[in-house]
Amino acid sequence: MQKTFSGKSLLILAAVAISLGACKNGGLFGKKKNSSSVTGWNYDDKNMGNYHVAKMKYPKAGPGLVFVQGGTFVMGAKEEDVMGDWNNIPRRITVPSFFIDETEVANVHYREYIYWLENTFAGDTAVMQKALPDTLCWRQELAYNEPYVEYYFRYPAYNYYPVVGVNWIQAHDFCIWRTDRVNELNLLAKGYLKKDFAKKEMRGGGAEGSFNTETYLMNPELIQGRTKPKKSDLRDVSGKPRAIVKMEDGILNMGYRLPTEAEWEYAAYGLLDQNPNPRKKEGQSGEELIANQQIYSWSNNPNGLRDNRRGSWQGKFLANFKRGSGDNMGVAGGLNDRSAIPGNIKAFYPNSFGLYNMSGNVAEWVQDVYRPSTPSDGEDFNYFRGNKFEKYYKNSGGEYERDSLGHLKKTAISDSSVKNRRNYQHNNLLGYRDGDSTSGAFYQSGETTLISDKSRVFKGGSWNDRPYWLSPGARRFLDEDQSSSTIGFRCAQTYMGSPEGSGFKEGNIFGKRKQNNRKK
């Protein structure tokens, strides 16, 4: 019996060995190579050029970001036009899904940015002066606000209060810096930058020794400290490990930026809670219904300023705002919003997307250039006013150049190069249909003009505003180089993939069904 069993075992082992040998070409346990559905060539095959195709995956939310599922909504005024402007006309548009910060950018976050600048560009006072917030924005002719001038931005008690005194240009630059630091960390974690890169960068590395995402993608030779990881799926055409990461590899994050006016307003309303039956998982149906039109960003009391749920919080204010003249926080012993100035970035009631202080605390910069016409003249999908198309600058030798901050230099696209295009024919579209030569409206009337191409929109009410401005549909403007003690900002990021987020398919997938063979 023992001999018979041994013989059977040998036969089984031989069969397994033959099967494993066949696995090299994608057998039972082998790794089957992906191939092109249009040419038949294998991907990631050294014998076929090593064309790398990353696994299809949706981007994860970066640090501090929250996913906002897009959709259609009515953009514009939701309250009576008490200002008498008669130009914020409600209009239905669609906003694609995107990421946005859970909270406003806080003092501690902006100080991290300043810390990086003062170490990376050590001794360059011009860089520091350009980035520092204007703490003098707290001063008033007849108010004692010097303590806020001195301490609000730097004192630890205010670490997680929203940064103010930051103009639109500074907020825009912060977004670029944040993009670079997140992607720098991604490359460090994957082994595509030397371990001591960040250390050297922040010891006076300057423009030449710092990391910039656009520079890395367009001309990686300008980035010092590049290296190859010991293990990597990325290979060049000869089969050797690749030292450069491309956007199509799925390792780098998309850029942080200011949200558009449409994105900010859509995110602020958080209309997901107004859907009585939203789709929560794949295979489940959802309703196409908005039960209530909200005035403010919260859904538990769509038209009111107080929490109407029963319990200890009933009657409490849902936002940080000014109730009336001389009333910023109520009476001692029963303070209504418990904040005299901007409050903690995670205080007050979040909306259904989980976003804090979209109504109140501080108003926020958005990306758009201001025009009175609002979206009534714009596209009904992904509306935005502020396009100024540029390209990367090349010197006479055909090489890219970096500016004083290490960013690639850019130059405006000439109108002559786009004159035959159907979708746009000018590089500067800031005043398109409202401020250009064809519209009959002109806003450039010298330095004293109220509205110009430098006017930027800010949204949401602040700690020093009346309830009218808490409605996300309300809009105001300020020059991009000016700041206020009532204006802060938060960042956004473009999302690519299923509009419902990770875990959901794109489009309605019906599958293959057999022909109905029933006799007619």
C-alpha positions in Angstrom: 0.0 0.0 0.0 2.9 2.3 0.8 4.4 1.8 -2.7 1.1 2.4 -4.4 0.5 5.7 -2.5 4.0 6.9 -3.4 3.4 6.2 -7.1 0.2 8.2 -7.1 2.0 11.0 -5.3 4.6 11.1 -8.0 2.0 11.3 -10.7 0.2 14.2 -8.9 3.5 16.1 -8.4 4.4 15.7 -12.1 1.0 17.0 -13.2 1.3 20.0 -10.9 4.8 20.7 -12.2 3.5 20.7 -15.8 0.7 23.0 -14.8 3.1 25.4 -13.1 5.4 25.4 -16.1 2.5 26.5 -18.3 1.6 29.3 -15.8 4.5 31.4 -17.2 2.2 32.3 -20.1 -0.8 32.9 -17.9 -1.9 29.5 -16.6 -4.0 28.7 -13.6 -1.9 30.4 -11.1 0.1 32.7 -13.5 -0.3 36.4 -13.8 -2.1 37.1 -17.0 -0.7 40.2 -18.8 -3.1 42.9 -19.7 -3.2 43.6 -23.4 -4.5 46.3 -25.7 -8.0 45.8 -27.1 -7.1 47.7 -30.2 -3.7 46.2 -31.1 -3.4 43.1 -29.0 0.0 44.1 -27.7 0.7 43.2 -24.0 1.0 46.0 -21.5 4.1 46.0 -19.2 5.8 43.4 -21.4 9.5 44.0 -22.0 9.3 42.2 -25.3 6.6 44.6 -26.4 8.1 47.9 -25.3 6.9 48.0 -21.6 4.0 50.3 -22.2 2.7 50.8 -18.7 -1.0 51.1 -18.0 -1.9 51.8 -14.3 -4.8 49.9 -12.8 -8.0 51.9 -13.1 -8.5 53.5 -9.8 -10.3 56.6 -8.5 -8.3 59.3 -6.7 -8.5 59.2 -2.9 -9.2 62.4 -1.1 -5.9 64.2 -0.3 -5.1 65.6 3.2 -8.0 67.6 4.6 -10.3 67.1 1.6 -13.9 65.8 1.4 -15.6 64.3 -1.6 -18.6 66.3 -2.9 -20.9 64.4 -5.3 -21.9 66.7 -8.1 -25.3 67.3 -9.6 -27.7 69.9 -10.8 -28.9 72.8 -8.6 -30.2 76.4 -8.8 -27.3 78.9 -8.5 -28.1 82.4 -7.5 -30.0 84.5 -4.9 -32.3 82.5 -2.5 -33.4 85.5 -0.5 -35.0 88.8 -1.3 -32.6 91.2 -3.0 -32.4 93.7 -0.1 -29.3 95.2 -1.7 -31.3 96.2 -4.8 -28.6 94.9 -7.3 -31.1 92.8 -9.3 -28.4 90.9 -11.0 -27.9 87.6 -9.0 -30.6 85.8 -11.0 -31.3 82.2 -10.1 -30.3 79.8 -12.9 -30.0 76.0 -13.0 -26.6 74.6 -13.7 -24.6 71.3 -13.2 -21.5 71.0 -11.2 -19.3 67.8 -11.6 -18.0 66.0 -8.5 -14.9 67.4 -6.8 -13.0 67.6 -3.6 -13.0 70.5 -1.2 -11.5 71.2 2.2 -13.5 70.1 5.2 -12.7 73.4 6.9 -11.3 76.8 6.2 -7.5 77.0 6.1 -6.4 77.8 9.7 -3.6 80.0 11.1 -1.5 76.9 11.9 -1.7 75.7 8.3 -0.7 79.0 6.9 2.2 79.3 9.4 3.4 76.0 8.1 3.5 77.6 4.7 5.4 80.6 6.0 7.8 78.3 7.9 8.6 76.4 4.7 9.2 79.7 2.8 11.5 81.3 5.4 13.7 78.2 5.5 13.7 77.2 1.8 14.2 80.9 0.7 16.4 81.9 3.7 17.4 85.5 3.5 15.0 86.4 0.7 12.8 88.9 2.4 10.8 89.7 -0.8 9.4 86.1 -0.8 8.4 86.4 2.8 6.7 89.8 2.5 4.7 88.6 -0.5 3.3 85.7 1.5 2.7 87.1 5.0 -0.9 87.9 5.8 -1.8 91.6 6.4 -2.4 91.6 10.2 -3.2 95.3 10.0 -6.5 94.3 8.5 -7.8 94.2 12.1 -7.4 97.9 12.7 -10.4 100.3 12.7 -10.5 104.0 13.3 -12.6 103.7 16.4 -11.9 100.3 17.8 -9.2 98.8 20.0 -8.1 95.8 17.9 -4.4 95.9 18.4 -4.3 92.6 20.4 -5.6 90.9 17.2 -3.0 92.7 15.1 -0.3 91.3 17.4 -1.6 87.9 18.4 -4.4 86.5 16.2 -2.1 85.0 13.5 0.6 83.6 15.8 -0.7 82.9 19.3 -1.3 79.1 20.0 -4.8 79.7 21.3 -5.8 80.8 17.7 -4.0 77.9 16.0 -7.2 76.4 14.5 -9.0 79.7 13.8 -9.3 80.6 10.1 -6.4 82.7 8.7 -7.6 86.2 7.7 -5.8 89.1 6.1 -4.9 86.9 3.1 -5.6 88.3 -0.3 -6.7 86.3 -3.3 -3.2 86.2 -4.8 -1.8 84.8 -1.6 -4.5 82.2 -1.3 -3.8 81.1 -4.9 -0.1 80.8 -4.2 -0.8 78.7 -1.0 -2.7 76.2 -3.2 0.3 75.8 -5.5 2.6 75.3 -2.5 0.2 72.7 -1.0 0.1 70.8 -4.3 3.9 70.6 -4.4 4.3 69.5 -0.8 1.6 66.7 -1.2 3.2 65.4 -4.4 6.7 65.7 -2.9 5.6 63.4 -0.1 4.1 61.0 -2.6 7.3 60.7 -4.5 9.4 60.4 -1.2 7.1 57.6 0.0 7.5 55.7 -3.4 11.3 56.2 -3.5 11.5 58.5 -6.4 13.1 61.3 -4.4 16.1 60.9 -2.1 15.2 60.5 1.6 17.1 63.7 2.5 15.4 65.7 -0.2 13.1 67.6 2.1 15.8 68.3 4.6 18.1 69.8 1.9 15.2 71.7 0.4 14.4 73.4 3.7 18.0 74.3 4.4 18.2 77.1 1.9 17.4 75.0 -1.2 15.8 78.0 -2.9 14.2 77.9 -6.3 16.7 75.4 -7.8 16.6 73.0 -4.8 12.8 72.9 -4.2 10.2 70.6 -5.7 7.5 71.8 -8.0 4.9 69.5 -9.6 4.6 71.2 -13.0 8.4 71.4 -13.3 8.7 67.7 -12.5 6.2 66.8 -15.1 7.4 69.0 -17.9 11.2 68.9 -17.3 12.2 66.6 -14.5 15.9 67.2 -15.2 15.4 70.6 -13.4 14.5 68.8 -10.1 17.5 67.8 -8.0 17.5 64.7 -5.8 15.7 62.4 -8.1 16.4 58.6 -7.7 15.1 55.2 -8.7 13.3 53.0 -6.1 14.6 49.5 -5.5 11.3 47.9 -6.4 8.9 49.4 -8.9 6.4 48.3 -11.5 7.4 51.3 -13.7 9.9 50.3 -16.4 11.4 52.0 -19.4 11.4 50.6 -22.9 14.5 48.5 -22.2 12.9 46.9 -19.1 15.0 48.9 -16.6 13.3 50.6 -13.6 12.0 54.0 -14.6 13.2 57.1 -12.6 10.5 59.5 -13.6 6.8 59.3 -12.6 4.2 60.5 -15.1 0.7 61.7 -14.4 -0.7 58.6 -16.0 1.0 56.4 -13.4 -1.6 57.5 -10.8 1.0 58.4 -8.2 0.8 62.2 -8.3 -2.2 64.2 -6.9 -4.0 66.7 -9.0 -3.5 70.3 -8.1 -5.1 72.1 -5.2 -6.8 75.3 -6.2 -9.5 77.7 -5.0 -13.0 76.4 -5.7 -15.0 78.1 -8.5 -18.0 80.1 -7.4 -20.3 77.4 -8.7 -18.5 74.7 -6.8 -18.4 76.6 -3.6 -22.1 77.5 -3.7 -23.1 73.9 -4.6 -20.9 72.4 -1.8 -22.2 75.0 0.7 -25.8 73.9 0.3 -25.0 70.2 0.8 -28.3 69.2 -0.9 -27.6 65.5 -0.4 -29.7 65.6 2.8 -32.6 67.0 0.9 -32.8 63.8 -1.1 -35.2 61.5 0.8 -33.7 58.4 -0.7 -30.1 58.8 -2.0 -28.2 56.0 -3.6 -25.8 54.8 -0.9 -24.3 51.7 -2.5 -23.9 50.1 -5.9 -27.0 48.3 -7.1 -29.4 50.5 -5.1 -31.7 53.0 -6.8 -31.8 56.7 -5.7 -34.4 59.4 -6.0 -34.1 62.4 -8.3 -35.6 64.8 -5.8 -34.7 67.9 -3.7 -37.3 68.0 -0.9 -36.6 71.5 0.3 -34.9 74.6 -1.1 -32.4 75.7 1.5 -31.5 79.3 2.3 -28.4 78.4 4.4 -25.9 75.6 4.4 -27.5 73.4 6.9 -30.4 71.0 6.2 -31.9 70.3 9.7 -33.5 73.8 9.6 -33.4 74.9 6.0 -34.9 78.3 6.5 -33.8 79.2 10.1 -30.7 80.2 12.0 -31.2 78.0 15.1 -31.1 74.3 15.7 -34.7 73.1 15.9 -34.0 69.5 17.1 -35.2 68.7 20.6 -32.6 68.5 23.3 -30.0 70.7 24.9 -29.0 72.3 21.6 -32.5 73.4 20.6 -32.5 77.1 19.9 -28.7 77.4 19.5 -27.3 79.4 16.6 -26.0 77.2 13.8 -23.3 79.6 12.6 -21.0 82.4 13.8 -22.4 85.7 12.7 -23.5 89.1 13.9 -27.2 89.1 15.0 -27.6 92.9 15.0 -25.9 96.2 15.7 -23.5 95.8 18.6 -24.4 92.1 19.1 -21.6 89.8 18.0 -22.1 87.1 20.6 -25.0 87.8 22.9 -25.3 88.2 26.6 -22.8 87.0 29.3 -24.0 83.7 30.8 -25.9 82.8 27.6 -23.7 83.7 24.7 -25.6 82.9 21.5 -22.9 81.8 19.1 -20.0 81.8 21.7 -17.7 83.6 19.3 -16.8 87.3 19.2 -14.4 87.0 16.3 -13.7 84.1 13.9 -14.1 80.8 15.8 -12.6 77.3 15.6 -12.7 75.9 12.1 -14.5 72.8 13.4 -17.1 74.6 15.5 -20.8 74.9 14.5 -22.9 72.6 12.5 -21.5 70.9 9.4 -23.6 70.5 6.3 -24.5 67.1 4.7 -21.2 66.9 2.9 -19.5 67.3 6.2 -18.2 70.8 5.5 -17.8 73.2 8.4 -18.7 77.0 8.4 -19.9 77.4 4.8 -22.3 79.9 6.3 -20.6 82.2 8.8 -17.2 82.4 10.7 -15.3 83.9 7.7 -16.3 84.6 4.1 -14.2 82.8 1.6 -12.3 83.6 -1.6 -13.3 81.7 -4.7 -11.5 81.5 -8.1 -13.9 83.6 -10.2 -13.5 87.1 -11.5 -16.5 89.3 -10.5 -19.0 90.5 -13.1 -22.5 91.7 -12.3 -24.1 89.4 -14.9 -23.5 86.3 -12.8 -23.9 82.9 -14.5 -26.8 84.0 -16.6 -24.4 84.5 -19.5 -22.2 81.5 -18.7 -22.2 77.8 -19.5 -24.7 75.7 -17.6 -22.1 73.0 -17.0 -19.2 73.7 -14.7 -19.7 77.5 -14.9 -16.6 79.6 -14.3 -15.5 83.2 -15.2 -11.7 83.7 -15.0 -10.1 81.9 -18.0 -6.8 83.3 -19.1 -5.1 80.7 -21.2 -1.3 80.4 -21.0 1.5 78.1 -22.1 4.8 77.2 -20.6 7.6 79.6 -21.7 10.6 78.4 -23.6 13.8 80.4 -24.1 15.6 80.8 -27.4 17.2 77.5 -26.8 13.9 75.7 -26.6 14.3 75.1 -22.8 11.8 75.6 -20.0 12.8 78.2 -17.3 11.9 78.4 -13.6 11.0 81.7 -11.9 12.3 82.9 -8.5 10.0 80.5 -6.6 11.0 77.4 -8.7 7.8 77.4 -10.8 7.9 77.1 -14.5 7.5 80.4 -16.3 4.4 80.9 -18.4 3.3 83.2 -21.1 0.0 84.1 -22.6 -1.2 82.3 -25.7 -1.5 84.6 -28.7 -4.9 85.3 -30.2 -3.5 84.6 -33.6 -2.7 81.0 -32.6 -6.3 80.3 -31.7 -8.1 82.3 -34.4 -9.2 79.2 -36.2 -10.6 77.4 -33.2 -14.3 77.0 -32.7 -14.5 76.7 -28.9 -12.5 79.9 -28.1 -10.7 82.6 -30.1 -9.0 84.7 -27.4 -6.5 84.0 -24.6 -8.0 86.5 -22.1 -11.7 85.7 -21.4 -12.0 87.5 -18.0 -14.5 90.0 -19.5 -16.2 87.6 -22.0 -19.7 88.9 -22.7 -19.5 91.3 -19.8 -16.5 93.6 -20.2 -15.2 92.9 -23.7 -15.5 94.9 -26.9 -18.6 93.0 -28.1 -20.6 93.4 -24.8 -20.7 97.2 -24.7 -19.8 97.0 -21.0 -16.5 98.5 -19.9 -15.0 98.3 -16.4 -11.4 99.5 -16.9 -11.7 103.2 -16.0 -8.5 103.8 -14.0 -7.4 102.9 -10.5 -10.6 104.1 -8.9 -12.9 101.7 -10.7 -15.0 99.5 -8.5 -15.1 96.5 -10.9 -12.1 95.4 -13.0 -10.3 92.3 -14.1 -8.7 92.3 -10.6 -12.1 92.0 -8.9 -12.6 88.6 -7.3 -15.7 87.0 -5.8 -15.9 86.0 -2.2 -18.8 84.0 -0.7 -20.4 83.2 2.6 -21.1 85.4 5.6 -18.6 86.1 8.3 -18.4 86.7 12.1 -19.1 90.4 11.5 -21.9 90.0 8.9 -25.7 90.0 9.3 -27.7 86.8 8.4 -28.4 88.0 4.8 -24.8 87.2 3.8 -24.9 83.7 5.3 -26.9 82.4 2.3 -24.5 80.7 -0.1 -26.2 82.4 -3.0 -25.1 85.8 -1.9 -22.0 87.2 -3.6 -19.6 90.1 -3.0 -16.3 91.1 -4.5 -12.9 92.7 -3.6 -9.7 93.4 -5.5 -7.4 90.4 -5.6 -4.6 92.3 -3.9 -6.7 93.4 -0.9 -7.6 91.6 2.2 -10.0 91.7 5.2 -10.4 90.5 8.8 -13.6 88.8 7.6 -12.3 86.9 4.6 -10.4 83.5 4.6 -10.3 80.6 2.1 -10.4 76.9 1.6 -8.9 74.8 -1.2 -10.5 72.5 -3.7 -9.3 69.7 -6.1 -10.6 68.3 -9.3 -12.0 64.7 -9.1 -11.6 62.2 -11.8 -13.7 59.0 -12.0 -17.3 57.9 -11.2 -19.3 61.0 -10.3 -20.8 59.1 -7.3 -17.3 58.4 -5.9 -15.2 55.3 -5.3 -17.2 52.1 -5.1 -19.6 53.1 -7.7 -19.6 52.4 -11.4 -19.8 55.0 -14.2 -23.0 55.1 -16.2 -25.9 52.6 -16.1 -24.4 49.2 -16.7 -27.1 46.8 -18.1 -24.9 43.8 -19.0 -25.5 41.3 -21.7 -28.9 39.7 -21.8 -30.2 36.9 -24.1 -32.5 37.8 -26.9 -36.2 37.5 -26.0 -37.2 34.5 -28.1 -40.9 34.6 -27.1 -43.1 34.2 -30.1 -45.0 37.2 -31.2 
